[in-house]
Amino acid sequence: MSVKTINITIDELIEKFKKYNNNEKDIELIRRAYDYAEKKHFGQKRISGDDYILHPLNVALILTEISADAPCMAAALLHDTIEDSDATKEEIEKLFGSEVALLVDGVTKLNKINFTSDSEASAAYQRKILVGLSEDVRVIIIKLADRLHNMRTLDVMSEEKQKKKAKETLEILTPVAHRLGIYKIKSELEDLSLRYLKPDAYFDIVEKLNQKKVERDAAVSKMMDEVSSLLKEHNIPHEIKGRSKSIYSIYNKLAKGKPFSDIYDILALRVFVDTEQECYIALGLIHSKYKPVPKRFKDYIAMPKTNLYQSLHTTVFGIDGELFEIQIRTYEMDKIAEYGIASHWSYKEHKDGATASKDIMEQKLQIFRNIIELNEDSSTPEEFVSSVKKDILSSDVIYVYTPKGDVIELPEGSTPVDFAYKVHSEVGDRMIGAIVNDNIVPLDYKLNTGDIIKINTNKASTPSKDWLSFVVTTGAKNKIRAYFSRLEKDENIEKGSDALEKELRKNNLSINEFLTNKNIDIILDELKLKDIDDLYVNIALGKYTPNQIIKIVNKPEEEKVDIAAKINETNYSKTSFSNNDVLVEGMNEIKASLSSCCKPIPGDNIIGYITRGSGITVHRSTCRNIIDIDERLINVKWNDNVTKKYPSDILVYTNTFDNLLDIITKASSSGIIIDSISTINKSDYKVYNMTVLVENKDKLEKFINDLLNLNFVQKVERSVN
């Protein structure tokens, strides 16, 4: 048996659970889940040689440390059954209920997605996972417990797999644990990741820690006795524990150039009391006996961190002048500090058993959702993932406050402009100045933890492009760029329209007479523009003159059909487009391209349209842009040997936006890549507007049918234009 695998039985696990929940129905649910998992994993072994059932038992055991509810415990026991046996979500739902089934299904989906590739496709999936993290935090907590046990037993894997798992853990899962405030799991995951990624550094730190362990333990024990006596004298019930720094935190400080002695020589204590008032009394007593180090006091009780962490931090000169970091908190605060969002499962007795308070859970989940939304406007999947890692998952953060005392978390180096856009995009767009700690500061002022910021606004004010040179958050950058993009486009549309209309008047034409649907199609085809607004913008930017636009429509007829004159009616020839994907009747060496308006794919009925000077565009035969056109059409057909993937637009009508991972999983299992996705929110339905990459029409139709089998999907349509 692996050293880090505990040979626990289901009876022993239930005894752990009963320490915080003795509800008979909950216990019965956990036991039934174990019996089912034991049956499904019967005969299966881990690489270590352990019986496989010990893995879900150990995952569930980790969850008892954070007082996980019964559905979460049951899902932990079942979390590998769908992936590693013939179990199905439907069967689990029938036997254990929809709540457990959704949790098991959520963990299964996370297990199917690879975090470590640097490819664009992998980044797209990372984006969707990070967005999906907020749907049910218990899925993520089970995943963290699952990874913790796997990291504890990683020594049996090959070195390559050790490094791969450790890298994935450190880059994605450990920061998520930090954001959720589950420091107990986060700290162990960090240390284990470092062990396999940087073994020399890891064991060097371990050796140095062990060299003076006896001496340090004695100093801590002596200080604990003194502080305890001090608190007893004043009748404050308490508990004191020594606190050791994690190996990974020491490694990070060494990497920043700090000497080992400076890190190692600071000793640490943690003081636990019953009430918030006693925290401050204990702090006063400690400061009265031991001289505090200036600028090392932090009050996270009055101003909690955004992940709900509360504690008093101080550093004092203790016995023989040694530095001691002391944290003072209540027992409830410690529970939150260790287990973060997971500590907020509150149990309410109902006739159907104890259940987690959904209101409390929803409140805590909103923290993560709000942070994710900051990066939703990133232009590419890679940018989104990079932004999330920087803005959300980074531990280099500051905590600042609104005038009302609300906590705002920002990356180090943030400015008042970053703060304003974090509060609301309208505040950022309208800001004219900032006051920090009652002092007027420049907009590029670097904020510090503890700053209280007031933003002055004016309805007539607008953002400045200069702000882009100093803001650091992706959210602020995106919102500033979006403002100027909207502004410039609107101005250029108006400018281009006016210029064209003025030139048309010189030719005794009105803009309505000139811009008929047919003429618009001719112009857009010729210039390869997407719509009339795009035309106006290009005129405004000087790319085309209004006179050039008029001449496009007024070309002589023989010039319009110069390509068509080359047609003979007997043979198909391969075009130069896209590795000979399309065969064009009678044409040799003529440029062809697939139309972006209807996005044809192999299997579609297609037709070619002869453009002026730009070769042939290939449309679906049902495309609105060519359906009423009789002239300049040419027969084309697909090359039977095409194998690549093509973009296609589909609309997925649903009743909720909560099931994105189900759609992603369907696409992944079908070999289909989701290239882009946006949402349309209507009062009576929700729509995912998706561009997928698919090989042919048959595979697209199969994917559409698979989506229609999902119970939350109402309708799926392929976009025509």
N, C-alpha and C positions, 0 to 999 in steps of 0.2 A: 504493500500500500504506500502511496505517495506520502512523504512526510507532512505535507500541508493538507492532506485529505483526512478529515475526522471520520472515524468509523462509527457514525451515529446511526441509531435506529429511529424508526418512525415514532416509537413510544417516547424516546428521549427528546425528539424534536417537539412533540406535542407538549411535553412537560415544560419546555422553554416557552412555548406559545401561551400556555396557561398562566404564566407569571403575569401576563398583562391582559389576557382575554380568556375567560373561563366559560364562554358561551358554548353550550353543547352542540348546537347546530353548526357553529363555525368549526368546532373540533371535528365533527363528523364529516364536514366538507373536505377538510385537510386529509383525513384518513382515507376517504374514498379516492381523492386525487392521487395519493401515494399508491394505493392498491392498483389503480389503473396504470400509473407510470411504471410500477414494478413489473406489471404484466407486459407492457409494451417494450420495455428495455430488457426483458428476460434474455439471458445469454449474451448480451452485449458487454463488451469490455472497453475500458479506456486504454489509451496507449501505454499508460503506466501499469496496466494489468489489473487495475481495480474494477470491480463490478460497476457498470455504468450508473446504476441507480444511486450510487454514493455521490455522484456529481449533483443531481438535482436536490438531494438531501442536504448537501453542504451549501448550495445556493440558498435554500430555504432557511438554513441555520443562520447564515449571514443576515438574512432579512429579519429574523427574530430580534437582532440587536437594535433594530430601528422600529420595533413594535409594528411590523407590517400587518395589515388586515388579512382576514381569512381568504378573500378572493386573490389577493396578491400572493399569499403563501401557496394556495392551490395552483396558481399559474406558474409559480417557480418550480414546483414539483413536476408540472406538465410541460415545461417550456421547450423541451427538445422532442416531444412525442410526435409532433406533426412532421418535423424535419427528418427524424431518424427512425420512424416506424410507419405503419400503415394508418395511423390515427389521422383524422380529419377535423377541421374546424367545426363542421356540422355535427359530428359525433360528440365532440367535447361540449359544444353548446347544448346538445340534448341531455348530456349526463350531468353537466356542472353549471349550466346557465350561461346567458349571453355575456355577462360581465367577465367571467373567467375566460371564456372563449376569445373575447376581444383582446384580452391581455396576452394570451398565448399566441394568438395570431400576430399581434404587434411585435412581440419578441422574435417570432419566426421571420417576419419580414426584415427586421433589422439584421438578423443573422445572414440573410441572403445577399446583403449589399456590401461591396468591397470599398473600404474607406481609403485604401493606401495608394491607389494608382493616381498618377498626376495627369491623366488624360482628361480631355474636356468632358467626355461622357461620365467619368467617375465624379468629376467636380459637380456635374449637374445632379447626380444622385446624392452627393454630399449635401447639396443645397436643399434638396427635398427632405432629407433626413433631419437636417437642422431645423427646418420649418416644422416638420412633423413631431419634433420632440415635445412640443407643448400640448399635444392632444390628450395624452394621459400619462402623467408623470410616473405612474407605477410601471409602465412598460420600460421606461429608462432605468428605473431603480432596479428592476429585475435584471436588466442587461448589465448594469454596473456590478451587481452581486455575482452574476454569471462570469463576467470578465475577471473579477477579483479572484474567484476560485480557480479559473483557468490560469491566471498569472501566478498564483501560488504553486501550481503544478507544472509550470512551464519548463522546468529543468529536464523533462523527458522528451522534449521536442528537439528538432534539429536546430542548429545555430541560426540558419536562415529564417526559420519560422519564429524562433524566439525574437529576433530583431524586428521582424515584420509585425508581430503582435504587440511588442513593446512600443514601437513607433506609433502604431494606430492608437494604442491606449493613451500615450502621452499627448498626442496631437489632438485627439477628438474626445475620448471618453473622460479622461482626467479633468480637462477644463470644464466639461459639462457637470461633473461632480462638484467642482469648485463653484460653478454658477448656481447650482442648486443648494450649495452650502453643506454638502455631505462630506465634511472634512475627514472623518474617520476613514472612509473608503478612499477618498481622494489621496490622502497622505500615503496609504499603503500602496496604492496603484502607482504613484510617482516613484516611490522607493524601488518597487519591483521592476518598473520600466527602466530606471537608471541602471539597475543591476545587469540587465541584459544588453542595454545599448552602450553603456560605458563601464564595463566590469572593472577595469583597472582603477578608475576614479572611485567607483562605489566601494571596492574593498579597501582602498587606501584610506577613505574616510572612516570606514568601520574599524580599521586597525587603530587609527589615531583616537577614535572615541574610546576604544577599549583600554588604551594605554593609561589613562588617568581616571578610569571609571570609578574605582574604589575611593579615590581622593575626592572626586566630585560628588559622589553619592553621600559621602560623610558631611560635606559642606551643606548640601541641600537638606539633609536630615536635620542638621543642627539649626538651620534657618527655619525650617518647618516647625521645630519645637518652640523656638522663640516667638514666632508669629502666633502660633496656637496659644501659647501662654498669655500673650498680649490680648487676644480676643476673649479668652476665658475670663480674664480679669474684669472685662466689661460685659460679661454675660451674653456674648453673641454666639449662638450655636453655629458650628461651622465644620468644615472638613477641608483638609489641605493635602494636595498631591504635588509631587515633583513632576516637572514637565520636561521632556527631552525634545530637542529639535530633530526634525526629520532629516534623513540623509540627503534627500533631494533638495531641501531648502538650504542646507549647508553647501551642497554642490553649486547651487545657483549663486550664492554669495561669493564663493571662491571664484567662480567664473567672472564675476564683476570686479575682481581684483582685491577683495578684502582678505587680509591675512587670516589663516586658520585660527590663530590665537585670539583674534578679536571676536570671531564668531563663537568659538568654543568656550571662551572664558566667561561668557555671560550665562549665569545659571537661571533657572526658571522655576516658578511656583504657580500653582493655580489654587485660588481660595474660593470655596463654595459656601454660600449662606442661604437663608430661607427667603429673604425679601429684598426688594430693590433698595429700600431705605438702609438695610444692613450693609449693602454693598458700599454705600457712601460713608457709613460710619466706620467700616473696616478700613476703607481707604484713608480716612482722616487719622485713624489710630496708627496705621503703618507709616504714614508721612510724619507723624509726630515723633516716631522713634527712629526712623531711618531717613536720611537725607535723600530727597528725590533728585533724579538727574533732570536738569532743565530741558524743556521741549520734548520730553518723552512720555507725557501723559496724554491719553486719548479716552474720550468719553463716548463709547459706542452704546451706552444705555440711553442717554438723552437723544442721541442721534444715531439710530441703528443703521447698519449697512443695508443695501437694497435686498440682500438675500436673508434679511431678518436677524443677522448676527448682532448680539448685544453683549457687552462686557466692558469693564474698566481696565485699561492698560496703564501700567506705570513701571518705571525702572528706578531702583533705589540702590544706594551704597549700603550693602549689608554687612555681615560679619567680616572683619578684617579687610574692609574696603572693597570686597568683591561685589561686582554688579549682579543684581538679581532683577529679572523681568518678572513682574507679578501681574497676573490676571485675576480679577475679582468678579464673580458672577453668581447668580442664583442657580439652583439645580435645574430649573426650567430653562434658563438661558443656556446652560451647558448642554442640555439635550438638543436645543436648536443649533448650538455651535457645532456639535458633533455630527448631527444628522440632518440639519437644514430643513428643507421643505418636507422631508419624510417624517419629521417629528410632529407634523401638524395633522396626522391622522387622529381624529378624536372619535372615540367609540360611543355610540348611543344605543341603548338597549331598545330593541324593537321585537315584535312578536316573531319576525323572521330572522332575528340574530343581530349581532353587532355589525354596523357598516360604517365606512368612512364618511365623514361629513363632507358632502360635495361642495357646499358653499365655501368652507375653509380651503379645500383643495383648489377650487377654482380661483379663489383670491390669490393664492400663492403662485399658481401657474401663470397668472396674468403678468407677473414680473418677467418671466422668460419670454412670453409672447410680445410684450412691449419692446423688449430689446431686439428680438428677431425682426420686428417691423422696421426698425431703423435701417436695415440693409436690404429691404425688399426691392429697392429701385436700382440695385447693382446691374450693370449692363450685361455681364457674362456670368456663367456659373462660377468660373474661377475667381472672379472679382468678389462675388458674394461670399464664397468660402473664405477667401483671404480677409475680407472685411469682418466676417463673423469672428474669425480667430483673433483679429486685432481689436475690434471694438467690443466684443462680447466675451470671448473666452480667455482673453489676456488677464493675467493677474496684476499687471502694472496699471492700477486704476487709482483715481482720487474720488473722494466723496465730498460733494459740495451741497449747498442748501438754498432753497428758495426763501424769500422773506417769511413765508408761513411755516418754515421748518421742514418742508418735504425734502427727502434725500434724493439727490441726483448723482448717479454714478457715471463717470467719464474716463476715458483713457488719459494717462499722464500726458501733459503738454497741451491739454485742451484750453480753449479761450472762451471769453464770454459769448462769442458767436456760436461756438459749438454748444454751449449751454442753452442759448436761446432756441436753437433748432431742436434740441433734445426736448425742451418744454413743449414747443409746438411750431410747426413750419410758419404759421402766420406771425408768431412772435419774432422768429428769425428774419422774415422778409420785411417786417416793419420796424426793426430795432434801429435806434439812433444813438444809443449810448449805453454804458453799463456802470453800475455802482457796486463795488466789492468792499464789503466790511465798512460801509459808510464813506468810502472814498471813490471819487471818479477815476476810472482807469481807462487806458486805451483799449480798443477792441481786440488787439493782438496780445493782451496781457495773459500770461500763463497762470492759470488757476491752481490753487493748492487745496489739499484736503482741509475741510473746516471753513472754507470761504462761504460767506453768505452773499448771494448775488441778486441784484435787482436790475431788470432790463427796462430801459426807457424806450417807448415806441411812439411812432407817429403814423397815422393812417396814410399820409402822403409819401412816406419813406419807402424806398425800394432797396434791394440788396446791391452790393458793389462787387464787381469782378475782382477787385483787390483782395477781398476776403479769401478767395481761393488760395492765396499765397501763404496763409497762416492757419486756416482751420485744419484740424487733424482727423475729425471723425468723418467716416464715409457718408453718414446720413446728412451732415451739413454740406459736404461737397456736392452730393447728388441733388439736394434741394436747391442750392444756389445755381448749379448748372441747368437744372430743369427750368428755373425761372427765366434765365436768359435765353434758353432755347425756345421757350414758348413766346417770349417777348419778341425775339428777333424773327421768328417764323411769321408771327402775326403782322409785324411791320413790313416784312418782305412780300408777303402775300398782297397786302394793300398796295405797296409800291409797284409791284409787277403788274397787277391788274390795271392800275391807273395808266401805266406806260403803254400797255397793249391797247387799252381803250382809246388813248390819245392818238396812237398811230392808225388805228382803224378809222377814226373820224376823218383823218386826212384822206383816206381812201373811200370816203362816203359809205362806210359800213358801221353798223352798231355791233357791240360785243355779243349781243344775243343772236343776231343773224349769223355772225361768223362762227361762234362756238356751238355749233350743232353737235349732237352726239357723234355723228359720223366724222366731222372734222376733228373733234377732240380725240377720237380713236386714232385718226391718221397722225396727228401731232404727237401723241403719247407714244405710238408705235415707232415713229421715226426717231424720236429723241430718247427712247427707252426711259420714260418717266412714269411714275406710278399713278399720279392723279393731277388734276388741274391746279391744285395748290402747289404741287411740286413744280409745275411749269412756271407759275407766277414767281416763286422763289428764285428759280434759275434766271428769269428775266431780270429780277431786281439785283441779283448778284453779278449781272453782266455776262453770264455764260452764253446767253442767246439774246439777240436784239428782237424787238417786236416785229421789225421788217422781215427777219429771217422766219419767224413763225408764220407770217402771212404768205411768204413764198412757198413754204412747205405745202400748204393747201392748194396753192395756185400753180403747182408744177404741171408742165404739159403731160397729156395722157400717155404719150409714147415713153416718156421718162419713167412714169409710174409703173409701167408694166415691163420694164427692160429685163427683169429677171424672168418673168413669165414667158418672154419670147424665146428663152432657151429650152423650153420644155419640149420633149418628145414623149409620146404616149406609150412607150413600149417597155422600158426597163426601170427597175428600182436601183438606185445607187446609194452607197453608204455615205452619210454626211460626215463632215469633220467634227461634229459636235459630240462631246461627252463619250469618247471612245466608241463611236459608231453605234450609239444606242438607237438611233432612228434611221430608217431607210426612206428616202425621198424619191418619188416617181420621176425618173428621167433626169435627175440632177446630179452633176458631178462637181465636187469642190465648192459647194455653196454653203456658207455658214448657216447653221441652224441652232436654235436654242429652245428649251422648254419654257413655255409661258409661265410667268410668276403669278398671273391672275387666277388661273384654275389649277395649276400644278398637276399636269398629267403624270401618271405612273404606268408602267407596263401592265397591260391588260385592259386599259381604258381604250375606247374608241377615240381616235385622234384625227386631226386634220391640220394641214399646214397653211399658214397665212404668209403671203409674200409681202414683206415690208419694203419701204423705200430705203435702200442703201444699207440695211442691216440684216439681209438674208431672210431666213424663214423662221417664224416662231411657230412652235407646235402647241396646239390647244386641244383640250377635250372637246369632243364634238358637241357637247351640251353647253359650252362656255357662252355666256351672254354677250361677250365682246365680239363673237364672230357668227353667232347663230343667224343673224339677219343679213349677213354679208354674202353675196353671191360671187363677186369678182375677187380675183387674186387669191383664190383658195387652191390648194394642191393636195393630192393624195399622198399620205405618208403612212408608214406602219412601223411597228416596233421590231427591232432586231431580236430574233429568238434567243440570242446568246447573252443578253444583258444579265448581269448578276449583282449590280451595285444597289444601294439604297437611295430612295428618292423622297423628297419632302412632300407631305400631304397634310392638308388642314382638316381637322374634324372638330365638331362641337359636341361636348358631352353634357347633356342636361341631367341635373341631379336635384335632390331636395336638400343637400347639405354640402358644405365645403370641408367636412371633417374626415373624409375618406380618401384623401389624396394618395396615401401610401398603397391602398388597394389598387388604384389605377396604375401606379408606378410598378407594382409587383406584376400585374397582368402584362404590362408592356415588356418588362424584363424577361418574364417566362416565355413570351412570344417572340423574343429576339428583335423587338422593336425599340428604337431609341426615341425618347421624348426630347425633341430639339428645343422647344420653347413651350411655355404655358402661361396663360393669363386667365383672369376670371371675369365673369359678367354677373353682377348681382341684381336680380329682378325680385319684385315682391312675391311672386308666386313660383319662382324656380331659380336655380343657380346653374351657371354654365361654365365649364372649363373650355377655353378656346386653345386648342393644342395643335402644334405642328409636330408630326411624327416622321421619322425616317423609316421607310418600308420598301421591301424589294418589289412587290407587285400588288395588283388589285386583290388577288385571292387572299394574300396574307393580311391585307388591310381589312377586308371583309370579315375574316376570321377573328381578328382583334376586336372589331366592332361588335361581333356576336358575343365574344367573351365579356366585353364590357356590359352588354345588355343583360347578361346573366347575373350581374351584381345587383343586389336587391335595392340599392339606393340610386341606381341609374334609371332614369325615366325614358331617355331617348338619346340616340347618337346619330348625328348627321355629318356627312362629308360636305365641306364648304364647296360651293360652285364658284364663287368669286369672293 
